[in-house]
Amino acid sequence: MAEFTMELNDEQKEVRDWLHGFAADVIRPAAAEWDEREETPWPVIQEAAKVGIYSLDFYAQQYFDASGLGIPMAMEELFWGDAGIALSIVGTGLAAVGVLANGTEEQIGTWIPQMYGDANDVKVAAFCSSEPDAGSDVASMRTRAVYDEAKDEWVLNGTKTWATNGGIANVHVVVAVVDPELGSKGHASFIIPPGTRGLAQGQKFKKHGIRASHTAEVVLDDVRVPGSCLLGGKEKLDQRLARAREKAKKGGERVKNAAMATFEASRPAVGAMAVGTARAAYEVALDYATTREQFGRPIIDNQGVAFQLADMRTQIDAARLLVWRASWMAINGKPFTAAEGSMSKLFASETAKKVTAQAIQILGGNGYTREYPVERMHRDAAIYTIFEGTSEIQRLVIARTLSGMPIR
Ligand SMILES: Cc1cc2nc3c(=O)[nH]c(=O)nc-3n(C[C@H](O)[C@H](O)[C@H](O)COP(=O)(O)OP(=O)(O)OC[C@H]3O[C@@H](n4cnc5c(N)ncnc54)[C@H](O)[C@@H]3O)c2cc1C
């Protein structure tokens, strides 16, 4: 088990400074343009691929950092640069993690390289779980996957929504119902290979923030994929379903939900994104407050402004500590007995929303315009309390974990 330390080692500092340089020199200067264009910033993703930031290798290295701090540190720096562009860079990781967590070695080796492409021809991937009638309530998912035994193919039908990179991805990972009787335990994940017939992009959403990240519906109309596209394989699925049916028969038994443990481990990464956006807005506000003069003195000389900055910084640091604690717990396999992963995401995302709003206030009229970045950062920050589980769902998970009530 890695000792917990607040101090990054030399190697981590080097990676952090390298990422910060990329965020400052490449991401931040492009942020306003791609926010206005509301398009995927392909040239920036390509730059990230060229230097090695947009690659599975990079994420694997950060993920397996024994301290657990590799991923939160990387997310904080990239999202400090700009949330929309950073999500375009890390969005593929969500689909890749789906394959890493559930796929066979062969599936990992086949599909993950196709998710990223290479520096000369970058690709992206999408993870499609949410549906119009199944957002927080994942168990009400309707997209069906039916096995055609004669052809050893799966046939998928349904509509996914809110998919980051949906429709523009080379590889889509789609969660579908294979046994409707079993609720969320009757779900399975499928790879939809590039160019598969029947998969189409539906509506592309025009969003409030993170506008450089593509979000769209994905429509599946008699999509046929080979049996080998079921993540983990048929034998493992059959065993899992048999166990779930057995438990359902016994009834009332409290089953530890493996998916919940995965969420606890992945949520701190979203918390770290929120910390990055909050820190960016705080830095702009601090700089502005020390240089902007009214009534013959810098506005930070007013306690009303100075105390806001003190609170902002305190909350950002507290959020980072919660994120680091949960990330350390995840890498060391510590049980999340108080839903510490959800706690970190809840606190960091709410902090980002609050801090970016305060930053606008500190910049006055300038804060309200697109001449300064805090207006964009505030729009971007609103996503953190929504995706990967809303703040209400985080509270629900924390409360049910504390009380011992089952999490469905
Ligand atoms: C920009 C963006 C990108 C996304 N990317 C992806 C992606 O790549 N892949 C993917 O699968 N999904 C993605 N999502 C979907 C995201 O995870 C969902 O939007 C989120 O889970 C909430 O679902 P919903 O929007 O249907 O809201 P709903 O579940 O309808 O919730 C509406 C409101 O009701 C509240 N609520 C619901 N249930 C309860 C309850 N039991 N108690 C208290 N309050 C409750 C919620 O907190 C919320 O405030 C993305 C969403 C956005 C906006």
The ligand as an SDF file (V2000), in Angstrom:
LIG
                    3D

 53 58  0  0  0  0  0  0  0  0999 V2000
  -22.7400   17.4120  -21.5070 C   0  0  0  0  0  0  0  0  0  0  0  0
  -23.1560   16.0500  -21.0700 C   0  0  0  0  0  0  0  0  0  0  0  0
  -22.3460   14.9670  -21.3680 C   0  0  0  0  0  0  0  0  0  0  0  0
  -22.7420   13.6750  -21.0030 C   0  0  0  0  0  0  0  0  0  0  0  0
  -21.9640   12.6080  -21.3930 N   0  0  0  0  0  0  0  0  0  0  0  0
  -22.4660   11.3520  -21.2330 C   0  0  0  0  0  0  0  0  0  0  0  0
  -21.8140   10.2250  -21.8260 C   0  0  0  0  0  0  0  0  0  0  0  0
  -20.7590   10.3550  -22.4560 O   0  0  0  0  0  0  0  0  0  0  0  0
  -22.3910    9.0080  -21.7110 N   0  0  0  0  0  0  0  0  0  0  0  0
  -23.5560    8.8090  -21.0260 C   0  0  0  0  0  0  0  0  0  0  0  0
  -24.0390    7.6830  -20.9610 O   0  0  0  0  0  0  0  0  0  0  0  0
  -24.2050    9.8630  -20.4380 N   0  0  0  0  0  0  0  0  0  0  0  0
  -23.6830   11.1160  -20.5320 C   0  0  0  0  0  0  0  0  0  0  0  0
  -24.3520   12.1930  -19.9700 N   0  0  0  0  0  0  0  0  0  0  0  0
  -25.6220   11.9540  -19.2510 C   0  0  0  0  0  0  0  0  0  0  0  0
  -25.5630   12.2990  -17.7780 C   0  0  0  0  0  0  0  0  0  0  0  0
  -24.8620   11.3220  -17.0630 O   0  0  0  0  0  0  0  0  0  0  0  0
  -27.0340   12.4610  -17.3200 C   0  0  0  0  0  0  0  0  0  0  0  0
  -27.4870   13.6890  -17.8580 O   0  0  0  0  0  0  0  0  0  0  0  0
  -27.1830   12.4450  -15.8250 C   0  0  0  0  0  0  0  0  0  0  0  0
  -26.9440   11.1540  -15.3440 O   0  0  0  0  0  0  0  0  0  0  0  0
  -28.5640   12.9110  -15.3640 C   0  0  0  0  0  0  0  0  0  0  0  0
  -29.5830   12.2670  -16.0560 O   0  0  0  0  0  0  0  0  0  0  0  0
  -30.7770   13.1400  -16.6940 P   0  0  0  0  0  0  0  0  0  0  0  0
  -30.1500   14.2160  -17.4910 O   0  0  0  0  0  0  0  0  0  0  0  0
  -31.6980   12.2070  -17.3930 O   0  0  0  0  0  0  0  0  0  0  0  0
  -31.4930   13.8070  -15.4740 O   0  0  0  0  0  0  0  0  0  0  0  0
  -32.6540   13.1560  -14.5600 P   0  0  0  0  0  0  0  0  0  0  0  0
  -32.2080   11.8190  -14.0680 O   0  0  0  0  0  0  0  0  0  0  0  0
  -33.9540   13.2370  -15.2700 O   0  0  0  0  0  0  0  0  0  0  0  0
  -32.6720   14.1630  -13.3370 O   0  0  0  0  0  0  0  0  0  0  0  0
  -33.3570   15.4120  -13.3750 C   0  0  0  0  0  0  0  0  0  0  0  0
  -33.2730   16.0410  -11.9910 C   0  0  0  0  0  0  0  0  0  0  0  0
  -33.9470   15.1850  -11.0350 O   0  0  0  0  0  0  0  0  0  0  0  0
  -33.0600   14.8640   -9.9820 C   0  0  0  0  0  0  0  0  0  0  0  0
  -33.3190   13.4910   -9.5040 N   0  0  0  0  0  0  0  0  0  0  0  0
  -33.4920   12.3520  -10.2480 C   0  0  0  0  0  0  0  0  0  0  0  0
  -33.6890   11.3030   -9.4450 N   0  0  0  0  0  0  0  0  0  0  0  0
  -33.6320   11.7560   -8.1700 C   0  0  0  0  0  0  0  0  0  0  0  0
  -33.7400   11.1560   -6.8880 C   0  0  0  0  0  0  0  0  0  0  0  0
  -33.9370    9.8580   -6.7570 N   0  0  0  0  0  0  0  0  0  0  0  0
  -33.6330   11.9520   -5.7980 N   0  0  0  0  0  0  0  0  0  0  0  0
  -33.4090   13.2770   -5.9180 C   0  0  0  0  0  0  0  0  0  0  0  0
  -33.2830   13.9080   -7.1070 N   0  0  0  0  0  0  0  0  0  0  0  0
  -33.3940   13.1550   -8.2120 C   0  0  0  0  0  0  0  0  0  0  0  0
  -31.6650   14.9610  -10.6000 C   0  0  0  0  0  0  0  0  0  0  0  0
  -30.6780   15.1290   -9.6030 O   0  0  0  0  0  0  0  0  0  0  0  0
  -31.8360   16.1700  -11.4900 C   0  0  0  0  0  0  0  0  0  0  0  0
  -31.6900   17.3380  -10.7320 O   0  0  0  0  0  0  0  0  0  0  0  0
  -23.9440   13.4860  -20.2870 C   0  0  0  0  0  0  0  0  0  0  0  0
  -24.7380   14.5880  -19.9660 C   0  0  0  0  0  0  0  0  0  0  0  0
  -24.3750   15.8490  -20.3620 C   0  0  0  0  0  0  0  0  0  0  0  0
  -25.3030   16.9980  -20.0540 C   0  0  0  0  0  0  0  0  0  0  0  0
  1  2  1  0
  2  3  1  0
  2 52  2  0
  3  4  2  0
  4  5  1  0
  4 50  1  0
  5  6  2  0
  6  7  1  0
  6 13  1  0
  7  8  2  0
  7  9  1  0
  9 10  1  0
 10 11  2  0
 10 12  1  0
 12 13  2  0
 13 14  1  0
 14 15  1  0
 14 50  1  0
 15 16  1  0
 16 17  1  0
 16 18  1  0
 18 19  1  0
 18 20  1  0
 20 21  1  0
 20 22  1  0
 22 23  1  0
 23 24  1  0
 24 25  2  0
 24 26  1  0
 24 27  1  0
 27 28  1  0
 28 29  2  0
 28 30  1  0
 28 31  1  0
 31 32  1  0
 32 33  1  0
 33 34  1  0
 33 48  1  0
 34 35  1  0
 35 36  1  0
 35 46  1  0
 36 37  1  0
 36 45  1  0
 37 38  2  0
 38 39  1  0
 39 40  1  0
 39 45  2  0
 40 41  1  0
 40 42  2  0
 42 43  1  0
 43 44  2  0
 44 45  1  0
 46 47  1  0
 46 48  1  0
 48 49  1  0
 50 51  2  0
 51 52  1  0
 52 53  1  0
M  END
$$$$
